């Protein structure tokens, strides 16, 4: 099922849709990591944007 781009409420902003290439690509560019690293983080930590932001920050520093 495709992402409903008309439903952009607060709950949608709190998650990264791992199945949507444009969202994974945006997340990767935002944090300066590769798309494959972003996909791995999503698999590891789920789709919570807050958790993923923290994990990506640690990945960049480490």
HELIX and SHEET records of a PDB file:
HELIX    1   1 UNK A   10  UNK A   13  1                                   4    
HELIX    2   2 UNK A   21  UNK A   31  1                                  11    
HELIX    3   3 UNK A   35  UNK A   45  1                                  11    
HELIX    4   4 UNK A   49  UNK A   61  1                                  13    
END                                                                             
